[in-house]
Amino acid sequence: MTQKELIEIIQQHFPDQGESIIRSSLNRALSDFTAKTAITDAVATDTIVKDKRMYDLDPGMLTIKRVEIDSVQIPRLVTPPVKGDLD
Amino acid sequence: MASIRDIQGKWRWFIDGERIAIVEDNLSATDENLEGKYISPATGGSTLTVHYIALATPFTTNLEDTPTDVPAQFHEALAFKVIADLYRLPGESMNLQLSQYYDQLYAEQVREGKKYAKRNHMRSGVITPHTY
C-alpha cells in the first residue's frame, strides 16, 4: 500500500487533515508498530581495527539480536570490563 | 583461519551507550590481574556483523513510498493507528468510541505482527533418549 493510499483511507475520516500532518502521524505509527512488533530485521557490518574497542551503532537500532566475528556468533559480556577504554 | 571455538573463546561484546564494544579475552591474565582480563582488540581485520531489530525507514514527501520494512498485510494497521490518534484529538471530530475501536483494530494487528516476526523463531533443545 502506498503512502498516498494510506492518506486517502485516513482522509475518508478526516477530509480536512493535510498530507504533511498525516505523514508525520504515519511516521509515528510506523515507529510504534516496528518497535512493538520487532518486525524489521537489519544487519550492519564493520571491520575490527587494532586497539579500537568502540564501534558506533545505527541510531535506528532497537535491539541487538546477535553479534558475530567472521560469521561466528560471540558471547555478550554481562558486565563491562574493569579496565575501560574510550576508543 | 581461526576455528569457531577459538573465535567464541576469544571475543566478547557489550553495549556502552550508543556504541558497541568489542573486546578480547586475555587468556593469559591471572585472577590477580583482573583488570587485564578483557582487552581492546590486539589484532584487526576481522569482520564484525551485528544482527538487530531496527526502526522502519520513515515516509518521505514522495506519495508513492511504500513502507517496505513492514509486510504488506500490516500496512493498513498504520492507518488504524493514525485514525485512532486523530479521533482522540480535542475538537469537533473528537470521538472516543471510534478512537477505541480503531485502537483495538491496531492492537490486533500488532499481535499478528509479533507472531509474524517470530515465525522463524527456533527454540534450542536436546531430546534425551531414555531406555525403559
Backbone of each chain as ProteinMPNN parsed JSONL, in Angstrom:
{"seq_chain_A": "MTQKELIEIIQQHFPDQGESIIRSSLNRALSDFTAKTAITDAVATDTIVKDKRMYDLDPGMLTIKRVEIDSVQIPRLVTPPVKGDLD", "coords_chain_A": {"N_chain_A": [[0.849, -1.181, 0.0], [0.612, 2.187, -0.888], [1.936, 5.353, 0.32], [0.179, 7.337, -0.46], [-2.251, 5.958, -0.769], [-2.707, 5.189, 1.882], [-2.992, 7.691, 3.071], [-5.313, 8.507, 1.796], [-7.184, 6.712, 2.866], [-7.213, 7.586, 5.496], [-8.076, 10.179, 5.146], [-10.712, 9.76, 4.461], [-11.968, 9.66, 6.856], [-11.086, 12.012, 8.04], [-11.361, 14.538, 6.301], [-10.381, 17.131, 6.275], [-7.788, 17.119, 7.118], [-4.403, 17.779, 6.421], [-1.836, 16.608, 4.096], [0.823, 16.674, 5.116], [0.57, 16.672, 7.907], [-0.712, 14.245, 8.273], [1.25, 12.582, 7.25], [3.332, 12.865, 9.157], [2.023, 11.742, 11.319], [1.677, 9.167, 10.331], [4.349, 8.375, 10.228], [4.962, 8.316, 12.93], [3.263, 6.249, 13.675], [4.392, 4.191, 12.211], [6.914, 3.917, 13.443], [6.032, 3.184, 15.983], [4.703, 0.763, 15.447], [6.791, -0.862, 14.41], [8.506, -0.877, 16.586], [6.953, -2.138, 18.561], [6.385, -4.642, 17.44], [8.796, -5.685, 16.615], [9.557, -6.298, 14.003], [11.255, -5.637, 11.982], [14.08, -6.684, 10.641], [17.607, -6.164, 10.544], [20.983, -5.788, 9.293], [24.276, -4.964, 10.164], [27.598, -4.21, 9.198], [31.104, -4.137, 9.982], [34.634, -3.472, 10.193], [36.999, -4.919, 12.307], [39.287, -2.979, 14.068], [42.66, -2.69, 15.03], [43.324, -2.169, 18.453], [41.04, -0.628, 18.707], [38.174, -0.299, 20.455], [35.504, 0.576, 20.592], [32.563, 0.82, 18.566], [30.401, 2.585, 16.464], [26.833, 2.534, 16.677], [23.91, 2.013, 14.639], [21.602, 4.663, 14.741], [18.923, 4.033, 14.503], [18.591, 1.608, 15.659], [16.998, -0.895, 17.549], [17.071, -3.267, 19.147], [19.711, -5.524, 19.794], [20.215, -8.577, 18.196], [22.08, -10.535, 17.644], [25.627, -10.967, 17.629], [28.421, -11.198, 15.557], [31.705, -12.395, 14.813], [33.686, -12.683, 12.081], [31.627, -14.242, 10.959], [30.956, -15.942, 13.052], [29.047, -16.494, 15.895], [29.38, -14.534, 18.828], [29.829, -14.425, 22.442], [28.007, -12.351, 24.836], [29.2, -9.909, 27.123], [28.246, -9.713, 30.436], [28.767, -7.8, 32.385], [30.602, -4.754, 31.978], [34.167, -4.665, 31.223], [36.672, -4.357, 33.833], [38.733, -2.579, 33.328], [38.512, 0.31, 31.492], [38.152, 1.733, 28.141], [38.19, 4.376, 26.075], [38.344, 4.511, 23.32]], "CA_chain_A": [[0.0, 0.0, 0.0], [1.463, 3.375, -0.951], [1.621, 6.415, 1.276], [-0.998, 8.033, -0.974], [-3.435, 5.147, -0.434], [-2.924, 5.288, 3.333], [-3.509, 9.043, 3.34], [-6.707, 8.541, 1.329], [-8.016, 5.997, 3.855], [-7.34, 8.453, 6.684], [-8.87, 11.365, 4.774], [-12.139, 9.412, 4.438], [-12.459, 10.012, 8.197], [-10.68, 13.39, 8.354], [-11.106, 15.168, 4.996], [-9.712, 18.43, 6.393], [-6.379, 16.971, 7.528], [-3.454, 17.895, 5.311], [-0.906, 15.489, 3.871], [2.033, 16.671, 5.942], [0.182, 16.262, 9.271], [-0.974, 12.795, 8.225], [2.541, 11.901, 7.045], [4.067, 12.758, 10.425], [1.304, 10.757, 12.142], [2.009, 7.842, 9.783], [5.716, 8.042, 10.638], [4.902, 7.909, 14.352], [2.627, 4.92, 13.694], [5.385, 3.242, 11.669], [7.895, 3.674, 14.512], [5.352, 2.463, 17.06], [4.434, -0.608, 15.002], [8.036, -1.641, 14.31], [9.059, -1.057, 17.935], [6.151, -3.109, 19.312], [6.372, -5.985, 16.849], [10.172, -6.115, 16.321], [9.351, -6.991, 12.732], [12.242, -5.19, 10.984], [15.447, -7.188, 10.848], [18.643, -5.472, 9.767], [22.342, -6.28, 9.533], [25.319, -3.954, 9.948], [28.935, -4.821, 9.253], [32.238, -3.238, 10.171], [35.868, -4.24, 10.287], [37.679, -4.697, 13.588], [40.543, -2.247, 13.936], [43.555, -2.953, 16.167], [43.243, -1.229, 19.593], [39.78, 0.138, 18.708], [37.181, -1.105, 21.169], [34.133, 1.06, 20.418], [32.062, 0.976, 17.202], [29.104, 3.278, 16.508], [25.652, 1.762, 16.288], [22.882, 2.712, 13.872], [20.66, 5.297, 15.669], [17.599, 3.413, 14.379], [18.654, 0.247, 16.189], [16.173, -1.071, 18.746], [17.621, -4.36, 19.959], [20.688, -6.384, 19.121], [19.827, -9.976, 18.291], [23.241, -11.435, 17.569], [26.863, -10.319, 17.176], [29.317, -12.212, 15.0], [33.035, -12.042, 14.309], [33.964, -13.613, 10.974], [30.43, -15.096, 10.833], [30.764, -16.834, 14.206], [28.385, -15.766, 16.973], [30.22, -14.41, 20.03], [29.009, -14.177, 23.633], [27.922, -10.993, 25.373], [29.676, -9.727, 28.491], [27.144, -9.206, 31.256], [29.249, -6.536, 32.966], [31.746, -4.243, 31.229], [35.445, -4.991, 31.848], [37.119, -3.443, 34.896], [39.544, -1.531, 32.716], [37.808, 0.936, 30.38], [38.91, 2.244, 27.007], [37.237, 5.243, 25.381], [38.433, 4.282, 21.87]], "C_chain_A": [[0.895, 1.245, 0.0], [1.038, 4.391, 0.112], [0.336, 7.141, 0.861], [-2.279, 7.284, -0.6], [-3.755, 5.225, 1.059], [-3.524, 6.647, 3.694], [-4.974, 9.135, 2.92], [-7.651, 7.832, 2.296], [-8.271, 6.912, 5.057], [-8.216, 9.668, 6.356], [-10.361, 11.053, 4.582], [-12.782, 9.752, 5.79], [-12.203, 11.483, 8.511], [-10.343, 14.141, 7.06], [-10.342, 16.487, 5.094], [-8.229, 18.312, 6.758], [-5.462, 16.999, 6.306], [-2.485, 16.731, 5.257], [0.257, 15.468, 4.856], [1.73, 16.263, 7.384], [-0.024, 14.75, 9.298], [0.342, 12.032, 8.061], [3.298, 11.781, 8.366], [3.362, 11.79, 11.374], [1.617, 9.337, 11.66], [3.417, 7.422, 10.202], [5.777, 7.638, 12.108], [4.305, 6.503, 14.471], [3.613, 3.845, 13.219], [6.427, 2.896, 12.737], [7.267, 2.844, 15.627], [5.158, 0.993, 16.686], [5.717, -1.436, 14.965], [8.659, -1.864, 15.688], [8.286, -2.128, 18.701], [6.251, -4.524, 18.752], [7.776, -6.553, 16.618], [10.22, -6.863, 14.986], [10.466, -6.684, 11.714], [13.644, -5.659, 11.333], [16.425, -6.397, 10.002], [20.009, -6.031, 10.159], [23.312, -5.135, 9.266], [26.669, -4.648, 10.034], [29.998, -3.744, 9.409], [33.483, -4.119, 10.219], [36.557, -3.895, 11.604], [39.036, -4.032, 13.325], [41.364, -2.493, 15.202], [43.447, -1.822, 17.2], [41.986, -0.358, 19.582], [38.694, -0.741, 19.311], [35.75, -0.725, 20.81], [33.764, 1.25, 18.939], [30.656, 1.566, 17.278], [27.976, 2.359, 16.045], [24.717, 2.649, 15.483], [21.888, 3.351, 14.858], [19.256, 4.693, 15.612], [17.55, 1.992, 14.937], [17.824, 0.137, 17.468], [16.762, -2.122, 19.685], [18.649, -5.132, 19.148], [20.275, -7.836, 19.32], [21.05, -10.881, 18.409], [24.454, -10.642, 17.092], [27.812, -11.418, 16.711], [30.672, -11.603, 14.658], [33.367, -13.11, 13.275], [32.875, -14.684, 10.873], [30.236, -16.097, 11.953], [30.169, -16.007, 15.346], [29.279, -15.719, 18.213], [29.35, -14.057, 21.238], [29.06, -12.726, 24.108], [28.495, -10.977, 26.79], [28.54, -9.13, 29.309], [27.547, -7.882, 31.898], [30.458, -6.06, 32.169], [33.052, -4.58, 31.951], [35.846, -3.934, 32.88], [37.878, -2.269, 34.279], [38.829, -0.97, 31.474], [38.739, 1.379, 29.263], [37.943, 3.07, 26.173], [37.27, 5.071, 23.868], [37.82, 2.956, 21.516]], "O_chain_A": [[1.827, 1.342, 0.798], [-0.038, 4.307, 0.705], [-0.483, 7.511, 1.702], [-3.262, 7.888, -0.172], [-4.918, 5.316, 1.451], [-4.439, 6.74, 4.512], [-5.782, 9.764, 3.603], [-8.774, 8.283, 2.523], [-9.39, 7.0, 5.563], [-8.998, 10.124, 7.191], [-11.183, 11.968, 4.544], [-13.965, 10.083, 5.867], [-13.016, 12.128, 9.174], [-9.169, 14.356, 6.758], [-9.724, 16.921, 4.121], [-7.499, 19.302, 6.709], [-5.714, 16.335, 5.3], [-2.327, 15.976, 6.216], [0.639, 14.416, 5.368], [2.539, 15.585, 8.018], [0.426, 14.063, 10.216], [0.53, 10.97, 8.654], [3.845, 10.722, 8.67], [4.019, 11.095, 12.149], [1.798, 8.423, 12.465], [3.655, 6.25, 10.497], [6.532, 6.744, 12.49], [4.773, 5.679, 15.257], [3.656, 2.739, 13.759], [6.778, 1.73, 12.916], [7.888, 1.918, 16.151], [5.412, 0.096, 17.49], [5.736, -2.576, 15.43], [9.266, -2.906, 15.938], [8.884, -2.937, 19.41], [6.207, -5.495, 19.507], [7.934, -7.762, 16.444], [10.844, -7.918, 14.867], [10.602, -7.382, 10.709], [14.305, -5.099, 12.208], [16.112, -6.006, 8.877], [20.169, -6.657, 11.207], [23.189, -4.425, 8.268], [26.861, -5.559, 10.839], [29.805, -2.593, 9.016], [33.394, -5.345, 10.278], [36.679, -2.725, 11.966], [39.813, -4.47, 12.476], [40.824, -2.502, 16.308], [43.477, -0.646, 16.838], [41.886, 0.57, 20.384], [38.34, -1.784, 18.762], [34.878, -1.59, 20.729], [34.558, 1.777, 18.16], [29.823, 1.106, 18.059], [28.146, 1.529, 15.152], [24.725, 3.872, 15.622], [21.377, 2.653, 15.733], [18.485, 4.825, 16.563], [16.584, 1.262, 14.713], [17.936, 0.977, 18.361], [16.926, -1.876, 20.88], [18.467, -5.36, 17.952], [20.019, -8.278, 20.44], [21.056, -11.855, 19.162], [24.328, -9.751, 16.252], [27.983, -12.435, 17.384], [30.764, -10.44, 14.265], [33.329, -14.304, 13.572], [33.164, -15.871, 10.721], [29.428, -17.016, 11.821], [30.704, -14.963, 15.718], [29.863, -16.729, 18.604], [28.279, -13.469, 21.092], [30.004, -11.986, 23.829], [28.298, -11.918, 27.559], [27.939, -8.136, 28.901], [26.748, -6.946, 31.947], [31.262, -6.88, 31.727], [33.048, -4.762, 33.168], [35.42, -2.781, 32.811], [37.685, -1.116, 34.664], [38.576, -1.704, 30.519], [39.96, 1.397, 29.423], [36.982, 2.533, 25.622], [36.313, 5.448, 23.192], [37.797, 2.58, 20.344]]}, "seq_chain_B": "MASIRDIQGKWRWFIDGERIAIVEDNLSATDENLEGKYISPATGGSTLTVHYIALATPFTTNLEDTPTDVPAQFHEALAFKVIADLYRLPGESMNLQLSQYYDQLYAEQVREGKKYAKRNHMRSGVITPHTY", "coords_chain_B": {"N_chain_B": [[43.202, -20.062, 9.475], [41.039, -19.073, 12.097], [39.343, -21.297, 14.346], [35.834, -22.051, 15.013], [35.491, -22.463, 17.743], [37.754, -21.179, 18.748], [37.248, -18.509, 18.038], [34.869, -18.008, 19.428], [35.797, -18.314, 21.993], [37.565, -16.269, 22.248], [36.525, -13.649, 21.635], [34.396, -11.001, 22.906], [31.379, -9.099, 23.492], [29.85, -5.969, 24.396], [27.442, -3.436, 25.374], [27.862, 0.033, 25.299], [26.493, 2.821, 26.008], [25.654, 4.493, 23.097], [27.156, 2.895, 21.57], [28.827, -0.095, 20.429], [30.922, -2.338, 22.081], [33.842, -4.156, 21.466], [35.754, -6.702, 22.73], [38.732, -8.547, 23.586], [39.256, -11.685, 25.058], [41.69, -11.962, 27.365], [43.54, -14.514, 27.649], [45.805, -15.083, 29.042], [45.72, -13.624, 31.325], [45.805, -13.487, 34.852], [43.969, -14.37, 37.833], [44.638, -12.498, 39.776], [45.168, -10.373, 38.288], [42.893, -8.975, 37.296], [42.102, -6.678, 35.924], [43.244, -6.817, 33.455], [41.872, -8.729, 32.09], [39.93, -8.519, 30.017], [40.665, -7.095, 27.004], [41.257, -4.414, 24.606], [40.908, -5.025, 21.045], [43.684, -6.863, 19.932], [44.46, -7.434, 17.456], [43.614, -6.578, 14.084], [41.198, -6.476, 11.324], [39.317, -8.528, 11.283], [35.876, -9.38, 10.539], [33.122, -7.656, 11.716], [29.838, -8.363, 12.483], [26.598, -7.259, 13.026], [23.476, -8.284, 13.969], [20.29, -6.994, 14.091], [17.252, -5.478, 15.467], [15.459, -3.031, 13.848], [14.233, 0.364, 13.578], [11.651, 1.268, 11.276], [12.177, 2.678, 7.984], [11.34, 6.07, 7.66], [8.418, 7.642, 6.076], [8.768, 9.638, 3.146], [8.371, 12.757, 1.315], [7.511, 11.761, -1.024], [4.739, 10.49, -2.465], [4.342, 8.001, -3.481], [5.763, 6.271, -1.974], [6.272, 3.178, -0.259], [5.808, 1.406, 2.78], [8.293, -0.459, 3.011], [9.668, -1.917, 4.902], [7.808, -3.058, 6.455], [5.658, -5.839, 6.297], [3.226, -6.285, 3.646], [0.637, -7.025, 4.52], [0.281, -5.695, 6.885], [0.131, -3.019, 6.444], [-2.238, -1.535, 6.556], [-2.621, -1.305, 9.235], [-1.182, 0.877, 10.056], [-2.718, 3.01, 9.202], [-4.946, 2.565, 10.84], [-3.908, 3.18, 13.351], [-3.281, 5.908, 13.077], [-5.836, 6.968, 12.572], [-7.113, 6.332, 14.982], [-5.599, 7.915, 16.73], [-6.152, 10.49, 15.743], [-8.897, 10.706, 16.187], [-8.864, 11.032, 18.873], [-8.038, 13.557, 19.359], [-8.777, 16.773, 20.757], [-11.676, 18.623, 19.783], [-14.01, 19.22, 17.064], [-14.12, 16.784, 15.713], [-13.596, 14.9, 17.608], [-13.934, 11.701, 18.972], [-14.294, 9.386, 21.127], [-15.211, 6.803, 21.23], [-14.987, 5.752, 18.622], [-12.257, 6.083, 18.422], [-11.344, 4.242, 20.294], [-12.256, 1.919, 19.078], [-10.71, 1.822, 16.703], [-8.234, 1.691, 17.887], [-8.365, -0.843, 18.981], [-8.438, -2.397, 16.66], [-5.916, -1.801, 15.713], [-4.324, -2.819, 17.8], [-4.832, -5.519, 17.493], [-3.618, -6.012, 15.04], [-0.985, -5.492, 15.785], [-0.554, -7.625, 17.504], [-0.722, -9.744, 15.664], [1.428, -9.018, 14.093], [3.569, -9.375, 15.844], [3.505, -12.133, 16.089], [4.094, -12.789, 13.468], [6.688, -11.776, 13.269], [8.041, -13.57, 14.797], [7.987, -15.872, 13.372], [10.049, -17.419, 12.352], [11.333, -18.174, 14.541], [13.313, -20.235, 16.549], [13.445, -22.669, 19.049], [16.052, -23.77, 21.029], [16.999, -27.032, 21.908], [17.413, -30.22, 23.479], [16.806, -33.537, 22.778], [16.576, -36.021, 24.958], [17.486, -39.37, 24.936], [15.806, -42.162, 26.376], [15.987, -45.275, 28.036], [13.867, -47.978, 28.695]], "CA_chain_B": [[41.956, -19.429, 9.892], [40.644, -19.465, 13.454], [38.169, -22.18, 14.397], [34.659, -21.488, 15.684], [35.748, -22.498, 19.183], [38.747, -20.127, 19.046], [36.604, -17.186, 17.932], [33.918, -17.853, 20.543], [36.546, -18.211, 23.252], [38.406, -15.071, 22.27], [35.852, -12.351, 21.536], [33.201, -10.698, 23.697], [30.825, -7.776, 23.169], [28.904, -5.357, 25.335], [26.934, -2.14, 24.915], [28.274, 1.174, 26.099], [25.765, 3.971, 25.46], [25.204, 4.332, 21.711], [28.201, 2.172, 20.842], [29.068, -1.484, 20.804], [32.334, -2.542, 22.387], [34.353, -5.498, 21.169], [36.985, -6.937, 23.495], [39.325, -9.883, 23.51], [39.514, -12.323, 26.345], [43.129, -12.155, 27.503], [43.598, -15.802, 28.335], [46.99, -15.177, 29.901], [45.512, -12.841, 32.55], [45.558, -14.306, 36.043], [42.903, -13.823, 38.69], [45.146, -11.321, 40.495], [45.309, -9.288, 37.312], [41.555, -8.906, 36.678], [41.906, -5.532, 35.029], [43.739, -7.148, 32.12], [41.155, -9.921, 31.603], [39.367, -8.199, 28.704], [41.455, -6.003, 26.431], [40.852, -3.984, 23.266], [41.439, -5.986, 20.055], [45.128, -6.787, 19.697], [44.645, -7.573, 16.011], [42.488, -6.043, 13.315], [40.918, -7.155, 10.062], [38.151, -9.434, 11.342], [34.611, -8.72, 10.181], [32.119, -7.582, 12.78], [28.475, -8.319, 11.944], [25.59, -7.098, 14.081], [22.086, -8.528, 13.543], [19.493, -6.221, 15.039], [15.898, -5.031, 15.136], [15.582, -1.599, 13.551], [13.029, 1.14, 13.275], [11.433, 1.314, 9.824], [12.524, 3.934, 7.309], [10.122, 6.897, 7.631], [7.894, 8.102, 4.787], [9.259, 10.935, 2.666], [7.287, 13.5, 0.662], [7.093, 11.003, -2.204], [3.478, 9.817, -2.126], [4.363, 6.608, -3.958], [6.518, 5.471, -0.989], [5.561, 2.116, 0.471], [6.613, 1.018, 3.951], [8.823, -1.768, 2.6], [10.168, -2.663, 6.068], [6.658, -3.721, 7.09], [4.965, -6.657, 5.297], [2.039, -5.633, 3.067], [-0.615, -7.296, 5.248], [0.175, -4.846, 8.068], [0.138, -1.599, 6.068], [-3.469, -0.889, 6.993], [-2.502, -1.052, 10.68], [-0.663, 2.24, 10.238], [-3.878, 3.898, 9.065], [-5.779, 2.376, 12.052], [-3.266, 3.905, 14.464], [-3.431, 7.345, 12.837], [-7.261, 7.301, 12.738], [-7.383, 6.292, 16.432], [-4.961, 9.097, 17.344], [-6.834, 11.725, 15.326], [-10.208, 10.76, 16.857], [-8.644, 11.383, 20.284], [-7.692, 14.981, 19.471], [-9.916, 17.609, 21.114], [-12.225, 19.375, 18.646], [-15.296, 18.727, 16.544], [-14.067, 15.383, 15.265], [-13.254, 14.004, 18.728], [-14.891, 10.616, 19.147], [-13.506, 8.398, 21.878], [-15.683, 5.447, 20.921], [-14.32, 5.335, 17.376], [-10.831, 6.001, 18.724], [-11.144, 2.954, 20.969], [-12.491, 0.868, 18.089], [-9.53, 1.718, 15.827], [-7.129, 1.236, 18.739], [-8.492, -2.307, 19.082], [-8.016, -2.963, 15.369], [-4.454, -1.65, 15.658], [-3.727, -3.758, 18.764], [-4.942, -6.847, 16.886], [-2.567, -6.086, 14.013], [0.292, -5.581, 16.495], [-0.445, -9.02, 17.961], [-0.4, -10.561, 14.485], [2.785, -8.624, 13.693], [4.518, -10.043, 16.759], [3.527, -13.552, 15.69], [4.789, -12.856, 12.179], [8.122, -11.526, 13.498], [8.64, -14.746, 15.445], [7.63, -17.065, 12.604], [11.218, -18.274, 12.142], [11.998, -18.344, 15.823], [13.509, -21.641, 16.909], [13.92, -22.888, 20.412], [17.056, -24.837, 21.032], [16.679, -28.053, 22.899], [18.025, -31.515, 23.228], [15.935, -34.653, 23.125], [17.405, -37.027, 25.618], [16.904, -40.705, 24.806], [15.663, -42.94, 27.596], [15.704, -46.708, 27.842], [12.942, -48.47, 29.738]], "C_chain_B": [[41.506, -19.986, 11.248], [39.397, -20.341, 13.412], [37.024, -21.478, 15.128], [34.909, -21.399, 17.184], [36.729, -21.393, 19.583], [38.089, -18.757, 19.062], [35.662, -16.968, 19.112], [34.629, -17.709, 21.88], [37.278, -16.89, 23.384], [37.622, -13.765, 22.388], [34.633, -12.236, 22.439], [32.676, -9.336, 23.246], [29.965, -7.273, 24.32], [28.497, -3.986, 24.79], [27.401, -1.051, 25.86], [27.619, 2.411, 25.48], [25.271, 3.671, 24.06], [26.208, 3.534, 20.889], [28.279, 0.72, 21.31], [30.573, -1.627, 21.031], [32.708, -3.988, 22.097], [35.666, -5.659, 21.925], [37.456, -8.373, 23.29], [39.498, -10.421, 24.913], [41.009, -12.618, 26.401], [43.364, -13.412, 28.346], [44.798, -15.919, 29.273], [46.819, -14.4, 31.205], [45.213, -13.779, 33.716], [44.457, -13.656, 36.87], [43.342, -12.557, 39.408], [45.198, -10.109, 39.572], [43.985, -9.102, 36.554], [41.406, -7.776, 35.668], [42.416, -5.802, 33.614], [43.003, -8.322, 31.502], [40.564, -9.684, 30.212], [40.064, -6.959, 28.152], [40.898, -5.614, 25.059], [41.517, -4.898, 22.236], [42.945, -5.795, 19.777], [45.443, -6.942, 18.211], [43.42, -6.996, 15.303], [42.187, -6.9, 12.106], [39.733, -8.106, 10.087], [36.88, -8.652, 11.012], [33.629, -8.813, 11.34], [30.741, -7.473, 12.13], [27.49, -8.233, 13.104], [24.21, -7.309, 13.461], [21.197, -7.837, 14.56], [18.078, -5.951, 14.536], [15.989, -3.525, 14.959], [14.223, -0.942, 13.435], [12.882, 1.186, 11.759], [11.858, 2.669, 9.263], [11.276, 4.804, 7.2], [9.692, 7.269, 6.214], [8.528, 9.445, 4.426], [8.081, 11.662, 2.001], [6.811, 12.812, -0.627], [5.863, 10.156, -1.865], [3.426, 8.36, -2.59], [5.197, 5.705, -3.056], [5.654, 4.343, -0.436], [6.433, 1.737, 1.671], [7.195, -0.382, 3.75], [9.344, -2.593, 3.783], [9.052, -3.449, 6.751], [5.948, -4.549, 6.021], [3.615, -6.049, 4.901], [0.769, -5.849, 3.892], [-0.792, -6.406, 6.486], [0.141, -3.355, 7.73], [-1.09, -0.86, 6.594], [-3.423, -0.548, 8.49], [-2.031, 0.374, 10.947], [-1.802, 3.241, 10.154], [-4.767, 3.787, 10.308], [-5.226, 3.209, 13.204], [-3.479, 5.42, 14.301], [-4.89, 7.766, 13.063], [-7.609, 7.332, 14.234], [-6.818, 7.539, 17.111], [-5.729, 10.373, 17.006], [-8.215, 11.848, 15.974], [-10.074, 11.148, 18.334], [-8.385, 12.875, 20.465], [-8.928, 15.809, 19.842], [-10.382, 18.427, 19.907], [-13.512, 18.746, 18.178], [-15.273, 17.238, 16.219], [-13.755, 14.411, 16.399], [-14.353, 12.955, 18.928], [-14.155, 9.45, 19.816], [-13.927, 6.965, 21.588], [-14.997, 4.912, 19.656], [-12.814, 5.187, 17.596], [-10.51, 4.644, 19.355], [-11.28, 1.79, 19.981], [-11.248, 0.686, 17.191], [-8.277, 1.316, 16.613], [-7.143, -0.288, 18.858], [-8.032, -2.985, 17.795], [-6.489, -2.925, 15.262], [-3.777, -2.682, 16.577], [-3.753, -5.19, 18.209], [-3.842, -7.054, 15.833], [-1.184, -6.19, 14.661], [0.52, -7.017, 16.986], [-0.059, -9.939, 16.803], [1.03, -10.276, 14.014], [3.842, -9.29, 14.55], [4.652, -11.515, 16.396], [4.34, -13.712, 14.411], [6.3, -12.695, 12.38], [8.811, -12.748, 14.086], [8.42, -16.021, 14.638], [8.821, -17.985, 12.38], [11.964, -18.561, 13.436], [12.111, -19.83, 16.154], [13.967, -21.728, 18.351], [14.951, -23.99, 20.357], [16.672, -25.83, 22.126], [17.333, -29.367, 22.52], [17.03, -32.586, 23.642], [16.822, -35.754, 23.705], [16.767, -38.408, 25.491], [16.849, -41.426, 26.164], [15.459, -44.409, 27.238], [14.828, -47.16, 28.984], [13.133, -49.946, 29.951]], "O_chain_B": [[41.581, -21.187, 11.507], [38.517, -20.162, 12.57], [37.22, -20.45, 15.776], [34.585, -20.396, 17.82], [36.564, -20.751, 20.62], [38.323, -17.948, 19.959], [35.647, -15.898, 19.72], [34.122, -17.057, 22.793], [37.578, -16.442, 24.49], [38.004, -12.876, 23.149], [33.935, -13.214, 22.706], [33.418, -8.524, 22.694], [29.429, -8.053, 25.107], [29.122, -3.453, 23.872], [27.34, -1.205, 27.08], [28.149, 2.98, 24.526], [24.546, 2.698, 23.854], [26.125, 3.498, 19.661], [27.862, 0.368, 22.413], [31.384, -1.102, 20.268], [31.978, -4.917, 22.442], [36.58, -4.849, 21.775], [36.705, -9.263, 22.889], [39.846, -9.686, 25.838], [41.535, -13.403, 25.611], [43.382, -13.368, 29.576], [44.809, -16.749, 30.182], [47.664, -14.494, 32.096], [44.46, -14.743, 33.576], [44.07, -12.515, 36.616], [42.54, -11.649, 39.628], [45.264, -8.966, 40.026], [43.965, -9.075, 35.324], [40.679, -7.899, 34.682], [42.054, -5.088, 32.679], [43.452, -8.865, 30.493], [40.679, -10.537, 29.332], [40.045, -5.899, 28.778], [40.167, -6.38, 24.432], [42.565, -5.482, 22.51], [43.395, -4.702, 19.434], [46.544, -6.625, 17.762], [42.328, -6.941, 15.869], [42.831, -7.925, 11.881], [39.197, -8.457, 9.035], [36.818, -7.434, 11.181], [33.349, -9.89, 11.866], [30.51, -6.582, 11.312], [27.542, -9.03, 14.04], [23.824, -6.595, 12.537], [21.332, -8.067, 15.762], [17.753, -6.16, 13.368], [16.529, -2.823, 15.814], [13.205, -1.6, 13.222], [13.878, 1.148, 11.037], [11.892, 3.672, 9.977], [10.25, 4.34, 6.701], [10.487, 7.219, 5.276], [8.788, 10.276, 5.296], [6.935, 11.228, 2.115], [5.83, 13.235, -1.239], [5.946, 9.219, -1.071], [2.576, 7.586, -2.149], [5.332, 4.512, -3.327], [4.464, 4.524, -0.177], [7.66, 1.748, 1.577], [6.656, -1.366, 4.257], [9.452, -3.816, 3.69], [9.306, -4.376, 7.52], [5.659, -4.03, 4.943], [2.953, -5.39, 5.703], [-0.082, -4.962, 3.961], [-1.875, -6.361, 7.07], [0.124, -2.518, 8.632], [-1.0, 0.291, 7.023], [-4.097, 0.374, 8.948], [-2.427, 0.998, 11.931], [-1.858, 4.2, 10.924], [-5.289, 4.795, 10.784], [-5.975, 3.857, 13.936], [-3.811, 6.117, 15.259], [-5.149, 8.801, 13.677], [-8.306, 8.234, 14.698], [-7.473, 8.144, 17.96], [-5.936, 11.229, 17.866], [-8.661, 12.955, 16.279], [-11.052, 11.545, 18.968], [-8.494, 13.402, 21.572], [-10.01, 15.576, 19.303], [-9.562, 18.87, 19.102], [-14.044, 17.843, 18.823], [-16.257, 16.526, 16.417], [-13.659, 13.207, 16.161], [-15.535, 13.282, 19.036], [-13.491, 8.647, 19.159], [-13.127, 6.035, 21.681], [-14.501, 3.785, 19.624], [-12.176, 4.293, 17.039], [-9.532, 3.991, 18.992], [-10.53, 0.815, 20.037], [-10.797, -0.434, 16.951], [-7.373, 0.681, 16.07], [-6.098, -0.939, 18.841], [-7.337, -4.0, 17.823], [-5.857, -3.871, 14.792], [-2.801, -3.328, 16.197], [-2.825, -5.969, 18.426], [-3.227, -8.117, 15.751], [-0.31, -6.892, 14.151], [1.625, -7.552, 16.898], [0.813, -10.797, 16.939], [1.747, -11.183, 13.592], [4.883, -9.717, 14.051], [5.748, -12.075, 16.394], [5.154, -14.626, 14.276], [7.094, -13.388, 11.744], [10.012, -12.945, 13.902], [8.635, -17.123, 15.143], [8.647, -19.194, 12.231], [13.066, -19.11, 13.435], [11.14, -20.58, 16.053], [14.792, -20.932, 18.801], [14.746, -25.02, 19.715], [16.084, -25.461, 23.142], [17.746, -29.576, 21.38], [16.478, -32.537, 24.742], [17.682, -36.322, 23.032], [15.621, -38.594, 25.899], [17.756, -41.294, 26.985], [14.821, -44.726, 26.235], [15.037, -46.756, 30.128], [12.451, -50.544, 30.784]]}, "name": "protein", "num_of_chains": 2, "seq": "MTQKELIEIIQQHFPDQGESIIRSSLNRALSDFTAKTAITDAVATDTIVKDKRMYDLDPGMLTIKRVEIDSVQIPRLVTPPVKGDLDMASIRDIQGKWRWFIDGERIAIVEDNLSATDENLEGKYISPATGGSTLTVHYIALATPFTTNLEDTPTDVPAQFHEALAFKVIADLYRLPGESMNLQLSQYYDQLYAEQVREGKKYAKRNHMRSGVITPHTY"}
